[in-house]
Amino acid sequence: MHQFDTVIVGSGGAGLYAALEAGKHSKTAVLSKLYPIRSHTGAAQGGISAALGNVEEDQPEWHAFDTVKGGDYLVDQQAAKILTEEAVQAIYDLENRGLPFNRTAEGRIDQRRFGGHTRNFGEAPVKRACYAADRTGHMILQTLYQQCIKHKVAFYDEFQVVDLVMDGDTCQGLVAVALATGDLHIFAAKAVLFATGGFGRMFKITSNAYANTGDGPAVCARRGIPLEDMEFFQFHPTGIKGLGILISEAVRGEGGILRNRDGERFMERYSPTLLDLAPRDIVARAILTEVRAGKGIRGDGKIDDYVHLDASHLGKKTLASKLPDITGFCKTYLGVDPANAPIPVLPTAHYAMGGIPTDVQGRVVRDDKGTIVNGLYAAGECACVSVHGANRLGTNSLLDLVVFGRRAGQHIGSYVQQAAAPAIGPDAAEFARGWIARLTDGQAGPHGGRIMEKMQTTMMAKVGIYRNAADMQDAVDAVQALRAQYRDVRVQDTGRRFNTDLLEIIELRNLLDLSLITAAAALNRQESRGAHSREDFTGRDDDNWLKHSLAYLEGDSVRIDYKPVDTSIWPPKPRTY
Ligand SMILES: Cc1cc2nc3c(=O)[nH]c(=O)nc-3n(C[C@H](O)[C@H](O)[C@H](O)COP(=O)(O)OP(=O)(O)OC[C@H]3O[C@@H](n4cnc5c(N)ncnc54)[C@H](O)[C@@H]3O)c2cc1C
């Protein structure tokens, strides 16, 4: 048993920023199933957006508009306003804390182009992404971790959270397994913040790390908290063909061009104004449409055909100074030097727009009326504020971590001053103990690996970029069947120390629950909007579907409710680029 004021789950950008703020006013611990600087934030490449206007004229209002339009008007607009207005100070805070951004010749923070970010409400691309070569996330993570160490935040590394402790509508702490010993630990806390990141591992081809299994959202879902807008999952246009490893949008931001088998710059046909820098949903669909039409590089129309991303004209010097890691990935995984040859790419599952619903203070809400779950917060990719709506713009996620991680941390700092210390006993771990005991009881059962494989191929094939009712119904049925099989799964390794087999099987359950919710929410939404693109309902339908979905996991089924979208600044318009 441990007692803290504040417990933060996750040491990516969102968790660490929240910890820095909450730690000023409360006894704070950070739990992370990974060693902190291995969090996926460290893999972020391209940049973090803010309308600094260092290189070209820019304004937060333009940034907010782009975010709303990029999200196909499912964005809560006051939240987007906060995101983009607080962005500027957030970048200078990171700089003051030691982040080594790339600089202009005058010594200012340099900025580059990214998809969907424009000047003057859509006129032309604008340079808005601040960056540290193609290691921006790595630098954010290192900077924040060093600051947390300096400010004496307590870290529990390699602790995997498996359950929340709730008393009615109030969160009182959580339960975690310590990887090194296999022991269960109960953390009593006045406030808990989930910052557990994304869940791209639902899909076969993904840019996401192995640890991105959606543990926070899944734990919440099993405790009766709905998940918001789960049908919206972003496919990044440019993953390395067959592997899914990300080739940052920064390559196109620096001038890289997508070409089909005829060498044609096909984005001219899909997005005459922004071309290769259109929002990701549009570019990913364009690639798939080219491939299906037999214009992929092989030209056979098969789903695994690909297109080329040509960066050879950027020259060795730019590639070395601005895209060194990407250059290295291409050499290592493809044997291709992007200075000499085009990069073979295909869309890869990348980012969860949906997640745990929160208000702009990071407080988790449990229904359409905004009822707060006392003491429970979420921030970062696992949360849904919602600033990304139906499709996130590149560089807005790192920004979301910093802005809303900080806001949540600040709110926690004041909340814990007046909240009562929870009194919980060892029975709080009952559910987790029972689950683990069953998984390790030594009986024979199916292996989790095969269930994982089937889940990932199903989600990739049936709930991918283009969707239709029959496929999504198949996916719901298949995932239900896999969840039934999971009941008999047993871990092969029944030891206690460093039992990664056990922890992976716990993660598998999280992914199965989130896959079911995603497929069910996608089947339910009968329109096309942002990343959710239906062959059987091709248009956006604001009359019936301009609303957020709230999906409740109830036993083996998913119940869907709705809540309104805040469109208080810009009334929805058709989306052209
Ligand atoms: C390859 C790649 C490149 C990207 N590039 C960019 C970019 O250039 N710009 C941009 O804006 N966005 C980018 N993104 C998106 C962005 O990086 C992520 O959305 C963001 O970093 C997520 O941060 P986070 O703090 O929410 O979670 P993460 O950084 O994913 O951290 C999650 C944390 O939660 C912990 N955790 C998870 N489950 C548990 C559990 N059960 N118990 C205990 N701890 C747990 C993990 O240990 C980890 O510390 C990129 C993403 C990828 C995958």
The ligand as a MOL file (V3000), in Angstrom:
LIG
                    3D

  0  0  0     0  0            999 V3000
M  V30 BEGIN CTAB
M  V30 COUNTS 53 58 0 0 0
M  V30 BEGIN ATOM
M  V30 1 C 6.3390 7.3440 -34.6260 0
M  V30 2 C 5.4880 8.4870 -34.1450 0
M  V30 3 C 5.8020 9.7770 -34.5080 0
M  V30 4 C 5.0130 10.8470 -34.0650 0
M  V30 5 N 5.3570 12.1210 -34.4290 0
M  V30 6 C 4.6260 13.1620 -33.9400 0
M  V30 7 C 5.0070 14.5060 -34.2170 0
M  V30 8 O 5.9960 14.7810 -34.8650 0
M  V30 9 N 4.2310 15.5010 -33.7280 0
M  V30 10 C 3.1160 15.2510 -32.9880 0
M  V30 11 O 2.4600 16.1980 -32.5590 0
M  V30 12 N 2.7480 13.9790 -32.6970 0
M  V30 13 C 3.4770 12.9330 -33.1430 0
M  V30 14 N 3.1040 11.6620 -32.8290 0
M  V30 15 C 2.0100 11.4420 -31.8800 0
M  V30 16 C 2.5050 11.7070 -30.4670 0
M  V30 17 O 3.8530 11.3950 -30.3730 0
M  V30 18 C 1.7420 10.8850 -29.4270 0
M  V30 19 O 0.3700 11.0700 -29.5980 0
M  V30 20 C 2.1350 11.3460 -28.0330 0
M  V30 21 O 3.5280 11.3110 -27.8740 0
M  V30 22 C 1.4840 10.5230 -26.9330 0
M  V30 23 O 1.9990 11.0020 -25.7020 0
M  V30 24 P 1.3770 10.5860 -24.3130 0
M  V30 25 O 2.0740 11.3790 -23.2730 0
M  V30 26 O -0.1000 10.6800 -24.3840 0
M  V30 27 O 1.7230 9.0410 -24.1780 0
M  V30 28 P 3.0760 8.2040 -24.4750 0
M  V30 29 O 4.2240 9.0390 -24.7850 0
M  V30 30 O 2.6920 7.1300 -25.4290 0
M  V30 31 O 3.3740 7.5640 -23.0750 0
M  V30 32 C 2.4890 6.6250 -22.4680 0
M  V30 33 C 3.0040 6.3420 -21.0920 0
M  V30 34 O 2.0510 5.5810 -20.3790 0
M  V30 35 C 2.7050 4.5170 -19.7250 0
M  V30 36 N 1.7060 3.4470 -19.5740 0
M  V30 37 C 0.8670 2.9590 -20.4980 0
M  V30 38 N 0.0910 2.0040 -19.9580 0
M  V30 39 C 0.4530 1.8980 -18.6600 0
M  V30 40 C 0.0300 1.0960 -17.5700 0
M  V30 41 N -0.9160 0.1660 -17.7110 0
M  V30 42 N 0.6370 1.2430 -16.3820 0
M  V30 43 C 1.6360 2.1570 -16.2170 0
M  V30 44 N 2.0720 2.9500 -17.2110 0
M  V30 45 C 1.4830 2.8190 -18.4140 0
M  V30 46 C 3.8730 4.1560 -20.6010 0
M  V30 47 O 4.8810 3.5220 -19.8550 0
M  V30 48 C 4.3070 5.5550 -21.0620 0
M  V30 49 O 5.1470 6.1230 -20.1040 0
M  V30 50 C 3.8820 10.5900 -33.2570 0
M  V30 51 C 3.5770 9.2930 -32.8950 0
M  V30 52 C 4.3480 8.2410 -33.3520 0
M  V30 53 C 3.9420 6.8570 -32.9590 0
M  V30 END ATOM
M  V30 BEGIN BOND
M  V30 1 1 1 2
M  V30 2 1 2 3
M  V30 3 2 2 52
M  V30 4 2 3 4
M  V30 5 1 4 5
M  V30 6 1 4 50
M  V30 7 2 5 6
M  V30 8 1 6 7
M  V30 9 1 6 13
M  V30 10 2 7 8
M  V30 11 1 7 9
M  V30 12 1 9 10
M  V30 13 2 10 11
M  V30 14 1 10 12
M  V30 15 2 12 13
M  V30 16 1 13 14
M  V30 17 1 14 15
M  V30 18 1 14 50
M  V30 19 1 15 16
M  V30 20 1 16 17
M  V30 21 1 16 18
M  V30 22 1 18 19
M  V30 23 1 18 20
M  V30 24 1 20 21
M  V30 25 1 20 22
M  V30 26 1 22 23
M  V30 27 1 23 24
M  V30 28 2 24 25
M  V30 29 1 24 26
M  V30 30 1 24 27
M  V30 31 1 27 28
M  V30 32 2 28 29
M  V30 33 1 28 30
M  V30 34 1 28 31
M  V30 35 1 31 32
M  V30 36 1 32 33
M  V30 37 1 33 34
M  V30 38 1 33 48
M  V30 39 1 34 35
M  V30 40 1 35 36
M  V30 41 1 35 46
M  V30 42 1 36 37
M  V30 43 1 36 45
M  V30 44 2 37 38
M  V30 45 1 38 39
M  V30 46 1 39 40
M  V30 47 2 39 45
M  V30 48 1 40 41
M  V30 49 2 40 42
M  V30 50 1 42 43
M  V30 51 2 43 44
M  V30 52 1 44 45
M  V30 53 1 46 47
M  V30 54 1 46 48
M  V30 55 1 48 49
M  V30 56 2 50 51
M  V30 57 1 51 52
M  V30 58 1 52 53
M  V30 END BOND
M  V30 END CTAB
M  END
